[in-house]
Amino acid sequence: MTINQSGWKPSAPEAKDGGAPATFTGNKALMLEEALIFEIGSTDTTGVDIVPAPKAASRLGGLTRDAAIGLPGLSEPETVRHYTRLSRQNYAIDLGLFPLGSCTMKHNPRLNEKMARLPGFSDVHPLAPVDTVQGALEVIHQLAHWLVTLTGMTSVAMSPKAGAHGELCGILAIKAALEKRGEGHRKVILVPESAHGTNPATAAFAGFKVEDIPATADGRVDSEALKARLGPDVAGVMITNPNTCGLFERDLKDISDAVHAAGGYVYCDGANFNAIVGRVRPGDLGVDAMHINLHKTFSTPHGGGGPGSGPVVFSEALTPFAPLPFVEKTGEGFRLVEEETADEHHADSFGRMVAFHGQMGMFTRALTYILSHGADGLRQVAEDAVLNANYVLRSLENTLDAPFANSGPCMHEAIFSDEGLADGFSTIDIAKALIDEGFHPMTMYFPLVVHGAMLVEPTETESKAALDQFIGALRSVAERAKAGDASLKTAPHSAPRARLDETQAARKPVLVWKETLAKAAE
């Protein structure tokens, strides 16, 4: 018997009536146990028959492979079944509600996908001559226009690939602006406890010293503490609005005015823009730079490590320092403004974020989403996101502890804590038991301002029926945890794998299959 690299090893059931022991396959209903791909095929064979190639002189310049490739040979059915079975062991937004708080995992309209697959968009190449991709450049230009309009800002950089990449873009623009003013000595970025976790990491990566600003009892930034810390060494503040506690920062305009008066800049994390899109313009609140996660607000697929997009909008003060390239409309059409063509009107740009302009598929999907919704539809996005989150909060506040239930309406997400559970039970027990109920767990232990946090974001795309189903499941699990149901400690029971040692998996992951390990485990 081989132990696969997940650490799982089935054991055969006891024999019945003195007969031969039964074979334990590990299969559950129609979910077949899936071995590693190296355990299915052999590295000594190939899944297809290929006629030997005729002898010919090599044109690889000495780069010919001189060792076995080390990949298993599988037939086409084996290959297709392997990856299809693996996909069935994953959860997806197309299967059900995805309650991850802060991540905004919502339905991606199929219209967006259809537009992104149109010839000319799906196959556009970044090195294609500009005069052959005028339509693609117009899409980027139109999307940029609407992002600026919706945020009340002056300009936008379309090239950042994700939210954290956008944060870095904004901070680098702030850094360039300070150096232009001769104030490069400002090395402190203030980050409230209610901000996204990537904010302090981004500031530190850009060479700044990060100082925390505490949250008030109602889950918002302590504006008085922030103002008291402002001084000649402060470059700016990174604030998330709506914040990670799911609350709107009502004092943001007052905070922005104070930061500007002290000579700093305001960066706003726009990951939660779907809660206020069409209702609030961050530019009116004094924001100088803000990234927009296109998947969170405008429903392009969530990156998950793949191709994402995090455009950054800038105020008038930071626009001269925005990165290259960007699309500009001229009398002859559209052009890409790059280093060679920036001239004097963009001479203070801090440089480039990426080699090329951005991710065309994400731009096409986002613009489709905006145009198909219209102004009234985008306002409804925010209204429905807030309505759904408050429905979840009020439906569960008597079952789970809701630390900010009295802080006014929440925005896009509701937050709960593990207070009130039976001794020895915690957030992870509830999360694992939700898997048995058919749901992906919510975000756990984040934000850190709430002990045992459970952050739930239903998003605007879920119906009341879907929310009621999730609320019922979470309420049932929570009541069992409060009653001390011991079965929760070993959940999940119906998943392909039982509860794993997540600490060990994170610190000592086995990411590469080695034949020596497999033989040692036999």
C-alpha positions as CSV (number, residue, x, y, z in Angstrom):
1,M,0.0,0.0,0.0
2,T,1.3,3.4,-1.0
3,I,0.9,6.4,1.2
4,N,0.4,9.4,-1.1
5,Q,2.0,12.7,-0.5
6,S,-1.1,14.1,1.3
7,G,-0.3,11.7,4.2
8,W,-3.5,9.7,3.8
9,K,-3.4,5.9,4.0
10,P,-6.6,3.8,3.9
11,S,-7.0,0.7,6.0
12,A,-8.9,-2.4,5.0
13,P,-12.1,-3.2,6.9
14,E,-12.3,-6.3,9.0
15,A,-13.3,-9.5,7.2
16,K,-16.9,-10.6,7.6
17,D,-18.0,-14.2,8.2
18,G,-14.4,-15.5,8.1
19,G,-14.1,-14.5,4.4
20,A,-11.2,-12.5,2.8
21,P,-10.7,-9.0,4.0
22,A,-12.6,-6.4,2.1
23,T,-10.7,-3.9,0.0
24,F,-11.0,-0.3,1.3
25,T,-10.9,2.0,-1.7
26,G,-11.3,5.3,0.0
27,N,-14.2,6.1,-2.3
28,K,-17.2,8.0,-1.0
29,A,-20.4,7.6,-3.1
30,L,-19.5,9.0,-6.5
31,M,-16.3,10.7,-5.3
32,L,-13.5,8.3,-6.3
33,E,-10.3,8.4,-4.3
34,E,-7.7,10.0,-6.5
35,A,-4.1,8.9,-6.3
36,L,-1.2,11.2,-7.2
37,I,-0.6,11.5,-10.9
38,F,2.8,9.8,-10.4
39,E,1.1,6.9,-8.9
40,I,-1.2,6.5,-11.8
41,G,1.3,6.5,-14.6
42,S,4.9,5.5,-14.9
43,T,7.8,7.8,-15.8
44,D,9.2,5.1,-18.0
45,T,6.2,5.1,-20.4
46,T,4.2,7.5,-22.5
47,G,0.5,7.6,-22.9
48,V,0.6,7.9,-26.7
49,D,2.4,6.1,-29.5
50,I,4.7,8.3,-31.6
51,V,6.6,7.3,-34.7
52,P,10.3,7.8,-34.0
53,A,11.5,11.0,-35.5
54,P,14.0,10.7,-38.4
55,K,17.6,11.6,-37.5
56,A,18.4,15.2,-38.1
57,A,20.9,17.8,-37.1
58,S,20.0,19.5,-33.8
59,R,19.1,23.2,-34.0
60,L,18.9,23.7,-30.2
61,G,22.4,25.0,-29.9
62,G,23.5,22.5,-27.3
63,L,20.4,22.9,-25.2
64,T,19.1,19.3,-25.9
65,R,17.7,17.6,-22.8
66,D,20.1,14.8,-21.8
67,A,18.1,13.3,-18.9
68,A,14.6,11.8,-18.5
69,I,11.9,14.3,-18.2
70,G,10.5,12.6,-15.1
71,L,6.8,13.0,-15.9
72,P,4.3,10.1,-15.8
73,G,2.9,8.7,-19.0
74,L,-0.9,8.7,-19.0
75,S,-3.5,7.9,-21.6
76,E,-6.0,10.7,-22.4
77,P,-8.9,9.2,-20.4
78,E,-6.5,8.8,-17.4
79,T,-5.4,12.4,-17.7
80,V,-8.9,13.9,-18.1
81,R,-10.4,11.8,-15.3
82,H,-7.5,12.7,-13.0
83,Y,-7.9,16.5,-13.3
84,T,-11.7,16.3,-13.4
85,R,-11.7,14.3,-10.1
86,L,-9.4,16.8,-8.5
87,S,-11.6,19.7,-9.6
88,R,-14.6,18.0,-7.9
89,Q,-12.7,18.1,-4.6
90,N,-12.5,21.8,-4.8
91,Y,-15.2,24.4,-3.8
92,A,-16.3,27.0,-6.3
93,I,-18.6,30.0,-6.6
94,D,-20.5,28.0,-9.3
95,L,-21.3,25.4,-6.7
96,G,-22.6,27.6,-3.9
97,L,-22.3,30.6,-1.7
98,F,-18.7,31.4,-0.9
99,P,-18.7,33.2,2.5
100,L,-15.1,34.3,2.7
101,G,-15.0,37.7,4.3
102,S,-12.9,40.5,2.7
103,C,-12.3,38.3,-0.4
104,T,-15.6,39.1,-2.2
105,M,-16.1,35.8,-3.9
106,K,-19.1,36.5,-6.0
107,H,-20.8,35.2,-9.2
108,N,-19.0,36.1,-12.4
109,P,-21.7,36.9,-15.1
110,R,-21.3,34.7,-18.2
111,L,-21.8,37.8,-20.4
112,N,-18.5,39.1,-19.1
113,E,-16.8,35.8,-20.0
114,K,-18.3,35.8,-23.5
115,M,-17.0,39.3,-24.2
116,A,-13.5,38.4,-22.9
117,R,-13.4,35.5,-25.4
118,L,-14.1,37.6,-28.5
119,P,-11.4,37.4,-31.1
120,G,-9.2,40.5,-30.8
121,F,-9.5,40.5,-27.0
122,S,-8.7,36.9,-26.1
123,D,-5.8,36.7,-28.5
124,V,-4.3,40.2,-28.3
125,H,-0.5,40.2,-27.9
126,P,1.3,42.8,-25.8
127,L,3.9,43.3,-28.6
128,A,1.3,43.8,-31.4
129,P,1.7,47.1,-33.3
130,V,-0.4,49.9,-31.7
131,D,-2.3,50.5,-35.0
132,T,-3.5,46.9,-35.0
133,V,-5.0,46.9,-31.5
134,Q,-6.9,50.2,-31.4
135,G,-10.1,48.4,-30.2
136,A,-8.3,46.9,-27.2
137,L,-6.7,50.3,-26.3
138,E,-10.1,51.9,-26.5
139,V,-11.5,49.3,-24.1
140,I,-8.7,50.2,-21.6
141,H,-9.3,53.9,-22.1
142,Q,-13.0,53.6,-21.6
143,L,-12.6,51.5,-18.4
144,A,-10.1,54.0,-17.1
145,H,-12.6,56.8,-17.7
146,W,-15.3,55.0,-15.7
147,L,-13.0,54.1,-12.9
148,V,-11.9,57.8,-12.6
149,T,-15.6,58.9,-12.8
150,L,-16.8,56.4,-10.2
151,T,-14.1,57.3,-7.7
152,G,-14.1,61.1,-8.2
153,M,-10.3,61.0,-8.8
154,T,-8.1,62.6,-11.5
155,S,-6.2,59.7,-13.2
156,V,-5.7,56.0,-13.1
157,A,-2.8,53.5,-13.5
158,M,-4.2,50.4,-15.2
159,S,-1.1,48.2,-15.1
160,P,-0.9,46.9,-11.5
161,K,-1.8,43.2,-11.4
162,A,-3.6,42.8,-8.1
163,G,-4.6,44.6,-4.9
164,A,-1.3,44.4,-3.1
165,H,0.5,45.3,-6.4
166,G,-1.8,48.4,-6.5
167,E,-0.9,49.3,-3.0
168,L,2.7,49.3,-3.9
169,C,2.0,51.5,-6.9
170,G,0.2,54.0,-4.7
171,I,2.9,54.1,-2.1
172,L,5.7,54.5,-4.7
173,A,3.8,57.5,-6.1
174,I,3.6,59.0,-2.6
175,K,7.3,58.3,-2.2
176,A,8.1,60.0,-5.5
177,A,6.0,63.0,-4.6
178,L,7.7,63.5,-1.2
179,E,11.2,63.2,-2.9
180,K,10.1,65.8,-5.5
181,R,9.2,68.2,-2.6
182,G,12.6,67.5,-0.9
183,E,10.9,65.7,1.9
184,G,12.3,62.2,1.4
185,H,13.0,62.1,5.2
186,R,9.3,61.3,5.8
187,K,9.6,57.6,6.5
188,V,6.6,56.7,8.7
189,I,3.3,55.3,7.3
190,L,0.4,55.1,9.8
191,V,-1.8,52.0,9.5
192,P,-5.0,51.6,11.5
193,E,-5.7,48.2,13.1
194,S,-8.9,48.0,11.1
195,A,-7.0,48.2,7.7
196,H,-6.3,45.2,5.4
197,G,-3.4,43.1,6.4
198,T,-1.4,43.7,3.2
199,N,-1.3,47.5,4.0
200,P,1.6,47.4,6.5
201,A,3.5,44.8,4.5
202,T,3.3,47.0,1.4
203,A,4.6,50.1,3.3
204,A,7.4,48.1,4.8
205,F,8.4,46.6,1.5
206,A,8.6,50.2,0.0
207,G,11.1,51.1,2.8
208,F,8.8,52.9,5.2
209,K,8.5,52.3,9.0
210,V,5.0,51.2,9.9
211,E,3.2,52.4,13.1
212,D,-0.2,51.1,14.2
213,I,-3.1,53.3,15.0
214,P,-5.6,51.6,17.4
215,A,-9.3,51.0,16.8
216,T,-12.1,52.4,18.9
217,A,-14.6,50.2,20.7
218,D,-17.0,50.5,17.8
219,G,-14.5,49.0,15.3
220,R,-13.3,52.2,13.6
221,V,-10.0,54.0,13.5
222,D,-9.2,56.2,16.5
223,S,-9.0,59.5,14.6
224,E,-7.8,61.4,17.7
225,A,-4.9,59.0,18.2
226,L,-4.0,59.3,14.5
227,K,-4.1,63.1,14.5
228,A,-1.9,63.1,17.6
229,R,0.8,61.1,15.8
230,L,1.0,63.3,12.7
231,G,4.3,65.1,12.3
232,P,7.1,66.0,10.0
233,D,8.3,62.4,9.8
234,V,4.9,61.0,8.6
235,A,4.6,60.3,4.9
236,G,0.9,59.4,5.0
237,V,-1.7,57.0,6.2
238,M,-3.0,53.7,4.7
239,I,-6.6,53.3,5.6
240,T,-9.2,50.8,4.4
241,N,-12.8,52.1,3.8
242,P,-15.1,50.3,4.4
243,N,-12.8,48.8,6.9
244,T,-12.0,45.1,7.6
245,C,-14.5,45.1,10.4
246,G,-17.2,45.7,7.8
247,L,-17.8,49.3,8.9
248,F,-17.7,52.6,7.1
249,E,-15.0,55.0,8.4
250,R,-17.2,58.0,9.0
251,D,-14.3,60.3,9.9
252,L,-12.2,59.7,6.7
253,K,-12.7,63.3,5.4
254,D,-11.7,64.8,8.7
255,I,-8.7,62.4,8.8
256,S,-7.7,63.3,5.2
257,D,-7.8,67.0,6.0
258,A,-5.5,66.5,9.0
259,V,-3.0,64.3,7.1
260,H,-2.9,66.9,4.3
261,A,-2.4,69.8,6.7
262,A,0.5,67.8,8.2
263,G,2.1,67.4,4.8
264,G,1.2,63.7,4.2
265,Y,-0.9,61.8,1.8
266,V,-3.8,59.4,2.1
267,Y,-3.8,56.0,0.6
268,C,-7.2,54.2,0.7
269,D,-7.4,50.4,0.3
270,G,-10.3,50.1,-2.2
271,A,-10.8,46.3,-1.9
272,N,-14.2,46.9,-0.3
273,F,-15.4,49.4,-3.0
274,N,-18.3,47.1,-3.9
275,A,-20.0,48.3,-0.7
276,I,-20.0,51.9,-1.7
277,V,-19.7,52.0,-5.6
278,G,-22.2,54.4,-7.1
279,R,-22.9,55.8,-3.6
280,V,-19.6,57.3,-2.4
281,R,-16.7,58.8,-4.3
282,P,-13.4,58.4,-2.4
283,G,-12.0,61.5,-4.1
284,D,-14.6,63.5,-2.2
285,L,-13.2,62.1,1.0
286,G,-9.7,63.5,0.4
287,V,-8.1,60.2,-0.8
288,D,-4.9,60.6,-2.8
289,A,-4.5,57.1,-4.1
290,M,-6.7,54.0,-4.1
291,H,-6.5,50.6,-5.7
292,I,-9.6,48.8,-7.1
293,N,-9.7,45.1,-7.1
294,L,-11.6,44.5,-10.4
295,H,-12.7,41.0,-9.2
296,K,-14.2,42.4,-6.0
297,T,-16.2,45.3,-7.4
298,F,-16.6,44.6,-11.1
299,S,-16.8,40.8,-11.1
300,T,-13.8,39.6,-13.0
301,P,-12.6,36.2,-11.8
302,H,-10.8,36.2,-8.5
303,G,-7.0,36.0,-9.2
304,G,-6.1,33.3,-6.7
305,G,-2.5,33.6,-7.8
306,G,-3.4,33.8,-11.5
307,P,-3.9,36.9,-13.7
308,G,-5.6,39.6,-11.7
309,S,-5.9,43.4,-12.0
310,G,-5.7,46.2,-9.4
311,P,-5.9,49.6,-11.1
312,V,-4.9,52.6,-9.0
313,V,-6.7,55.9,-9.1
314,F,-4.9,59.1,-8.2
315,S,-5.7,62.6,-7.0
316,E,-4.5,65.7,-8.8
317,A,-1.6,65.9,-6.4
318,L,-0.3,62.5,-7.2
319,T,-1.2,62.2,-10.9
320,P,2.2,63.5,-12.1
321,F,4.0,60.7,-10.3
322,A,1.8,57.8,-11.6
323,P,3.5,54.9,-13.4
324,L,3.9,54.3,-17.1
325,P,2.5,53.2,-19.5
326,F,-1.0,54.6,-19.9
327,V,-3.4,54.9,-22.8
328,E,-3.9,58.4,-24.3
329,K,-6.5,59.4,-26.9
330,T,-5.2,61.5,-29.7
331,G,-6.7,62.9,-32.9
332,E,-5.5,59.8,-34.8
333,G,-6.8,57.3,-32.3
334,F,-5.2,55.8,-29.2
335,R,-1.6,55.4,-28.2
336,L,0.5,54.0,-25.3
337,V,2.4,56.7,-23.5
338,E,5.7,55.0,-22.5
339,E,9.2,56.3,-21.5
340,E,10.1,57.2,-25.1
341,T,6.8,59.2,-25.6
342,A,6.2,60.6,-22.1
343,D,7.8,63.9,-22.9
344,E,7.5,66.7,-20.4
345,H,3.9,66.1,-19.4
346,H,4.7,63.0,-17.4
347,A,8.4,63.5,-16.6
348,D,7.9,62.8,-12.9
349,S,6.6,59.3,-13.2
350,F,8.2,56.9,-10.8
351,G,8.6,54.4,-13.6
352,R,7.0,51.1,-14.5
353,M,5.1,48.5,-12.5
354,V,5.2,45.8,-15.1
355,A,6.7,45.1,-18.5
356,F,3.4,45.6,-20.4
357,H,0.1,47.4,-19.8
358,G,-2.1,45.0,-18.0
359,Q,-4.4,42.0,-18.2
360,M,-6.7,42.4,-21.2
361,G,-9.2,39.8,-20.1
362,M,-9.8,41.5,-16.8
363,F,-10.3,44.9,-18.5
364,T,-12.8,43.5,-21.0
365,R,-14.8,41.7,-18.2
366,A,-14.9,44.8,-15.9
367,L,-16.0,47.2,-18.7
368,T,-18.7,44.7,-19.7
369,Y,-19.9,44.6,-16.1
370,I,-20.0,48.4,-15.8
371,L,-21.8,49.0,-19.1
372,S,-24.3,46.2,-18.5
373,H,-25.2,47.5,-15.1
374,G,-25.3,51.2,-15.8
375,A,-25.4,53.9,-13.1
376,D,-28.5,52.6,-11.4
377,G,-27.3,49.0,-11.5
378,L,-23.9,49.9,-9.9
379,R,-25.7,51.7,-7.1
380,Q,-27.8,48.6,-6.6
381,V,-24.6,46.5,-6.3
382,A,-23.7,48.5,-3.2
383,E,-27.2,48.5,-1.8
384,D,-27.6,44.7,-2.2
385,A,-24.1,44.0,-0.8
386,V,-25.0,46.0,2.3
387,L,-28.5,44.6,2.6
388,N,-27.2,41.0,2.4
389,A,-24.5,41.5,5.0
390,N,-26.9,43.1,7.4
391,Y,-29.3,40.3,6.9
392,V,-26.6,37.8,7.9
393,L,-25.5,39.9,10.9
394,R,-29.0,40.4,12.3
395,S,-30.0,36.7,11.7
396,L,-27.0,35.4,13.6
397,E,-26.3,38.1,16.3
398,N,-28.4,36.1,18.9
399,T,-26.5,32.9,18.1
400,L,-22.9,34.1,17.7
401,D,-21.2,36.9,19.4
402,A,-21.3,40.0,17.1
403,P,-18.8,42.5,18.6
404,F,-19.9,45.4,16.4
405,A,-23.6,44.7,16.2
406,N,-24.3,48.1,17.9
407,S,-21.8,50.1,15.8
408,G,-24.5,50.9,13.2
409,P,-25.3,49.0,10.0
410,C,-22.4,47.0,8.7
411,M,-21.3,47.4,5.1
412,H,-20.4,44.5,2.8
413,E,-19.5,41.9,5.5
414,A,-20.5,40.8,9.0
415,I,-18.0,39.8,11.8
416,F,-18.5,37.4,14.6
417,S,-16.3,36.1,17.4
418,D,-15.8,32.8,19.3
419,E,-16.9,34.2,22.6
420,G,-19.7,32.1,24.2
421,L,-18.6,28.8,22.7
422,A,-18.2,25.8,25.1
423,D,-14.8,25.4,26.8
424,G,-12.2,24.0,24.4
425,F,-14.2,25.0,21.3
426,S,-13.0,27.7,18.9
427,T,-13.5,29.2,15.5
428,I,-11.7,26.5,13.6
429,D,-14.2,23.9,14.9
430,I,-17.1,25.9,13.5
431,A,-15.3,26.4,10.2
432,K,-14.4,22.7,9.8
433,A,-18.0,21.6,10.6
434,L,-19.3,24.0,8.0
435,I,-17.6,21.8,5.4
436,D,-19.8,18.9,6.4
437,E,-22.8,21.2,5.8
438,G,-21.7,21.8,2.3
439,F,-20.1,25.3,2.6
440,H,-16.6,26.6,2.3
441,P,-15.6,28.1,5.7
442,M,-15.7,31.9,6.2
443,T,-12.5,33.9,6.8
444,M,-11.0,32.8,10.2
445,Y,-9.1,34.8,12.8
446,F,-9.0,38.0,10.8
447,P,-9.1,40.9,11.5
448,L,-6.9,40.5,14.6
449,V,-8.9,43.2,16.5
450,V,-11.5,40.5,17.1
451,H,-10.6,37.4,19.1
452,G,-11.5,34.2,17.1
453,A,-12.9,36.3,14.3
454,M,-15.3,34.9,11.8
455,L,-15.7,37.2,8.9
456,V,-18.6,36.6,6.5
457,E,-19.2,38.4,3.2
458,P,-22.3,37.1,1.4
459,T,-21.8,39.6,-1.5
460,E,-24.5,41.2,-3.5
461,T,-25.1,38.3,-5.9
462,E,-26.7,35.9,-3.4
463,S,-30.5,35.5,-3.1
464,K,-32.4,35.4,0.2
465,A,-32.9,31.6,-0.3
466,A,-29.2,31.1,-0.5
467,L,-28.5,33.3,2.5
468,D,-31.2,31.5,4.5
469,Q,-29.6,28.1,3.7
470,F,-26.2,29.3,4.8
471,I,-27.5,31.1,7.9
472,G,-29.3,27.9,8.9
473,A,-26.1,25.8,8.5
474,L,-24.0,28.3,10.5
475,R,-26.6,28.6,13.2
476,S,-26.8,24.8,13.6
477,V,-23.0,24.4,13.9
478,A,-22.7,27.3,16.3
479,E,-25.4,25.9,18.6
480,R,-23.6,22.6,18.6
481,A,-20.3,24.3,19.5
482,K,-22.0,26.2,22.3
483,A,-23.4,22.9,23.6
484,G,-20.0,21.2,23.5
485,D,-20.7,18.7,20.7
486,A,-17.5,16.6,20.7
487,S,-18.0,15.5,17.1
488,L,-17.1,19.1,16.0
489,K,-13.5,18.5,17.2
490,T,-12.9,15.9,14.5
491,A,-14.9,17.6,11.7
492,P,-15.0,17.5,8.7
493,H,-16.3,13.9,8.5
494,S,-17.7,13.8,4.9
495,A,-14.9,15.6,3.1
496,P,-12.3,13.7,1.0
497,R,-9.8,14.4,3.8
498,A,-10.3,14.6,7.5
499,R,-8.9,17.5,9.5
500,L,-5.2,17.9,8.7
501,D,-2.3,19.4,10.7
502,E,-2.5,22.8,9.1
503,T,0.5,24.1,11.0
504,Q,2.7,21.2,9.8
505,A,1.4,21.6,6.3
506,A,2.2,25.3,6.3
507,R,5.7,25.0,7.8
508,K,6.8,21.7,6.1
509,P,4.9,21.3,2.9
510,V,5.7,18.5,0.5
511,L,5.4,20.2,-2.8
512,V,7.6,17.9,-5.0
513,W,6.9,14.3,-5.7
514,K,10.0,12.1,-5.3
515,E,10.1,8.4,-6.2
516,T,12.4,7.7,-3.2
517,L,9.7,9.1,-0.8
518,A,7.0,6.9,-2.4
519,K,9.1,3.7,-2.2
520,A,9.9,4.5,1.5
521,A,6.2,4.8,2.2
522,E,5.3,1.4,0.7
